[in-house]
Amino acid sequence: MPNDPASINPSLNPFLSRDRSRESYYGHTSRSRSALADMLGHDLGVDSNCIHFVPNTSTALAVVLGGIMAENLRLRGAGPLWRHYGPYQGVVRSMEEVLNGRWVGFHTHVAPVDVSVDNSFREPGGATASVVDGAQSLGTSLTEELVSSGTVVIAPLHKHLALAPGLGIVILDAVTEQQLPSIASFLSLTEGGCPSLDLLEQALDRMRRGKVWNKAQLLFSQDLVDWAAAEGLEIVGGGGGLPMAAVKMSRGGGDANVMVRELPPSAKYFRRQGIIRYSYSSLGCKDDSWVDATEAFCRDLEGLIRCREC
């Protein structure tokens, strides 16, 4: 009879590793997590000790928020509420009250709907610290700008940095860790649970292969913006090196339901805002050249124009 009830699950039994020594599941996950943090830290230019893995960005926000509240602080959203990811808006709205004149700013680096960019987290503006949602920028040309800001960064590892669905990251800079140690404590508590070895190994394998960065860029000119406007399409955000762009149509431009059915896989329609977001991907290694996706964007705009005329 086993002494540890956990060993009922055969996945948790010690198994033979490559060097033929017996290694526990937890030992293997710890080693894989450290190796992944080292490789990511090297590519991102941050200390691997600042990198923490969680299941997704929503978990990252919840854990960081727990640490913030344990410090008797509140989260204050930066900029208009609509810029933040929809499910986070209620959390931000409910935390607006400031205690003792101290708060932590919450920023969305690249808005998921209109692809506008907010760099205000680089200037604290009275906040004790800043948390940045980097879901739409980590792995793009804005990565360095994001991770070098001396803030707490939360992001998934399945979007522009294409490692593994079901894995997210928190980058806790050393200064904030000293100022708000409860965030580190909550992250330690989260990482102390039973992680998914399969996800860590999948991410580690992809990192070793190298092609995990989204090297696509949109670099459209004013001529393109003017041409789109003449066709009743307003390019409201994106470009500037991002692999995304947001387009708003003038009213009276055809059946929206037909249009949505005809959109390419690169597009997502946000009905309430009347905005179509186009996203492009070209996976490569960190130091590979950037790939201009502007031509593909132009073709998609031409397809949208034809669809509106149907």
N, C-alpha and C positions, 0 to 999 in steps of 0.2 A: 504493500500500500504506500503511495507517495506521501511524503511529509508535507509538501506544499500543494494545497488545492489547485493553485494556478497551473500546476504541471498536468492537470487533467487535459488541458489543451495541448496537443502535441506540438503546436507551433512554438510554444514557449520552452520546450525541452532543450537542453544543450545539444548542439549539433557540431559536426565536424567542419571546421573552417579550412581554408586553403593550406594553412601550415599544419594541418592535421591535429591541432590542439582543440580541446573542447571549449566552446564559447557559448555563453547564454544569449538568448534573444536580446535581452537588454544591453549586454555588452556589445553585440553586433550593431544594434541601432545607435548606441552612443558613438561607436567608431565611425559609422556611416555619417552620422550627423556632423561630427567634427570635421570629417573630410570634406563634406559638402560646404560647410561654413568656411573652411580654409580656401576652397576654390572660388566660391562666390566673393569672399572678402578680397581675394587677389584681383578678380575681374572688376569689382565695384570700387576698389581703392579704399576699402574701409577695414578696420580691425575685425578679424573674425570673431573676437569675443563680444562684439557689438551686435552680432547676428543671432536672431532667435527664430525658430521655426514653429508655426502654428498651422491648424488645418486650412484656414482661409483668411481673407481680409476682415470679414465680419468678426471672426473670433479674435483677430488681432486688435480690432477696435474695442471689443468688449473687455479684453484682458488689460489693455492700456488704460481704458476708462476706469476699471476697478482700481488700478494703482493710483490714478489721479484722484479719485474720490477718497481713497485711504489717506491721501495727503491733505484732505479737507479743501480740495480745489474743485472747480467746475470747468467744463469745456465750453468755450465760446466760439461759435462759428465765424469764420472770416468771409466777408463778402455776402452776396445774396444767398438765401437758403437754397434756391433752385440749382445752384452750381454743384451742390453735393449730391452724391449717389442717393437715389430716392429713399431706400430703406434707412439711411443714416439721418435723413432730415428730421424725423421725429425725435431721435436721440439728441441731436444738436438743439432743436427747438426747446426741449424740456430742460436743457442744462444752461440756459442763458443767464440764470441768476448768478451773480458774482459774490463770493464770500470773502470778506476781509480785504477787498480790493485786489485779490489775486485770482488769476485764471490761467488756463492753458488754451492757446489758440488752436482751432481745428481748421485746416486748409485742405482744399482739393486742388492738387497741382494742375491737372487737366480735367476740365468738366466733361462728364461722360456724354452729355447731350449736345452742347454747342461747341465743344472742343476748345473753349477759351482757356487761356493759361493764366494762372495766378502765381506770381513769384513773391508775394508779400511775406511769405514765411521766412524769407531771408532777412527781413527787418522785424524783430520781435514786437515792436510797437507797444511795449508795456506788459506783454504777456510773460508769465514766469517761464514758459516753455511753449513749444509748438509741436503739434502732431500733423503729419501730412499724409493724405491719401494719395499714394503714387500708383494707383491701379492702372491708370492710362498712360503713365510715363516711364515706369521702370522697364528697362530693356529697349528704350528708344534713344534718340539723340539727346533727349533731355535728362538722361540718367545721371550724368555727372552733376548737373545743376541740382538735381533732387537729393542725392546722397551726400553732397559736400556742404550741406546747408547747416549742419549742427542742430538737426531736429530729430524727432522720432518719426520714422518713416514706416508706414504699413502698406503692404502690397501683396497681390497674389503671385504665385509662380506658375501660372498657366496662360498668361496673356502675352504681352510683348516679350517677356522673358519666359520662354516656353520650356519649362522644366517638367512639371507634373500637376495635373488637376488634383485638387484636394490638399494642396500645400501652399502655405502663405509665409510671409516673412515680416518680422519686426526688426528694424535697425534702430537700436537704442544708443544714441551717442553718449560718450563718456561723461560729458558735462551734465546732461539731463539726468543720467543715472546717479550722479552725485547729488544733484539738487532734489530729485524725486526718487529716492531709493525704493519706494513701494512699487513702482512700475517694474523694476528688476525683480522684486520679490514675487509679484504676480506672474511674470514671465517664467521664473524658475519653477513656480508651482505648476504651471501649465506644461512645461517641458518635462516635468518629473513624472507625468503620467505615461501610459503605455502608447508609444507612437506606432505608426505604420512603417514597418521596415520596407515593405514593397514600394511605398511612395518615395522614401528616402533613397532607395537603391535605383529607382527609375530616374529620379532627379540627378543623382550622382552619375549614372551612366550617360545621361544626356549632356551633363557638364563636361564629362571626359571627351565626348565626341565634338563638343565645341559649338555646334551650330544651334544656338538657343536665343540669339539676339535678333530682334526685328530690325533689319537694316533698311527697310523701306522708308522713303521720305517723299513728302509732297512739297514742291518748290514752285508753286504757281505764281504767275506774274499778274500785274495789274490788268494787262490785256485780257487774260483769261477771266478775271473777275468782271471786267466790263462786258465781255462777250456773254457770260452767264446772265448778267443783269439784263442785257438786251433780250434774252430769251425768257425772262421772268423768273430767273433763279438767283437768289441771293446767297453768296458764299459767306456765311456768318462766322466761321471759325476754322482753325486748322492751318495746314501748310506750315511754313517756317521751319521745316525740318521734321515735323511730326508725320506719322504715317496715316493720319486721319484728316477728314474735312467734314464740315457740317454745312448743309444746304437747306435753305428755306424757300418754298415755292410761293409765288403770289397766288392769291385766292382765285378760284374759278378756273383752275388748271386741270380739269378732267376728274374722273372718278378716282377717289383716293383708294378704294378697295382694289380696283383693277391695278392701279399703280403699285400697290404694295405687293400684289401677287407677281408682278413683273420685275421687281427689284432683284439685282444680282446678290449672290451670297455676301458680297463685300459691304452691303448696305443694311442699315437698321432704321426703321421708321418710328419716330416718337410722335405719336398721333396728337397728344395734348399740345405739344409745342409746335407741331407742324414742321418738324425738322427731320431730315434724313442724314444720318451719319455714315460716311463711307470710310472703311478701314482697309488697309493693305498690309501685306506681310511678305517679307523675303528673309528667311532665316539665314543667319550667317554667324561667324565667329566675331568676337568683340572687336578685333582690329581689322575686320574686312571692310572694304569700301562700301559706302552707302549706295543704295539702289534707288534711282529716281522712278517713282510710281505715278508721276503726274500724267503721263500718257494714258495709263489705265483709268485714272480719274476722269480725264477728258472723254474717253469712250463711254464711261458710265453716265456722264452728264448728257452726252448725245443720246444714249438709250432712254434716259429719263424724259428728254424733250420729245422724242418720238412717241413715247408712251402717253404723254400728256395730250398729244395731238390725235390719238386714236379715238 
